[in-house]
Amino acid sequence: MKKTDVVIIGAGPAGLTAALYASRAGAQVIIVESGAPGGKLNLTAEIENYTGIRKIMGPQLAYDMYEHGLSFGATFEMAEVTGVTVEGDKKIVHLGDDTIEAKAVIIATGTKERKMNIPGEAEMTGRGVSYCAVCDGPFYRGKEVAVIGGGNSAIEEATYLSTIVDKVHVVMRRDVFRADKIISDKALAADNIVFHFKKKPAEVLYEDNKVVGLKVTDSDTNEPSVIPVSGIFPFVGADPITGFVKDLGILDERGYVLTDENMETSVKGIYAVGDVRQKHLRQVITAAGDGAIAGQHVADSLI
């Protein structure tokens, strides 16, 4: 069993900022992450609403944050956290067969993309159905693709894909955007983005292990139709990654973590930051803000 002051679970913008602040203030910090450092930044084409940086590629910001987050002595471990238990003032973080004992834990695990749950989706995931436009968009040069959703993520990724592919079909179950006006206006101005309002995805169509189309139904009449595409990119929401702390009594009915203004939960010494926390605005800048507050508060509480 390792021992440390703080374990940060998750290495997205929130977790890395928490590591920066806590370690800079003198705390011993271990970051535990099961995927690539940077979280969803690695799946984002461009960031243009992070104050002070007019425009930057998501993966570049992820790399910069990772280097900065570890620059004051925090260490990084690649592992999956299976649970967190509380023993008095001690917090035990379980990593399969290993454990880490800490004085405080900061949960920064973010969210996981929601599936469409339609026939053909599971079979074609990785073969034409992708949840990362930045990762897989270049495979569809000269082809037509569908983006599912009407929020910021969906419309931003549709705009990004429009610079690569021949045509982007945006499928929205309603007839209004949930995306910010500046984002939707940019998409509306693209001459190779077609909007299919009041349509719901019904089935991924494929032949010879390749996607050939998306069957949709009308939201009002339920009438079916087919959009011929070679790739499908669903952006229909996300769910918090909190199953490993479901028994601590710190979650709301949707699985998000409840915190106070210091990012601390009802269990003293356990914090949550970023998208995993119950909040209204989930952005890189708010995640970093959460991380700064929690990291500093944790360090101060250890003095």
Order of alpha helices (4+ residues) and beta strands (2+ residues): beta-alpha-beta-beta-beta-alpha-beta-beta-beta-beta-beta-alpha-alpha-beta-alpha-beta-alpha-beta-beta-beta-beta-beta-beta-beta-alpha
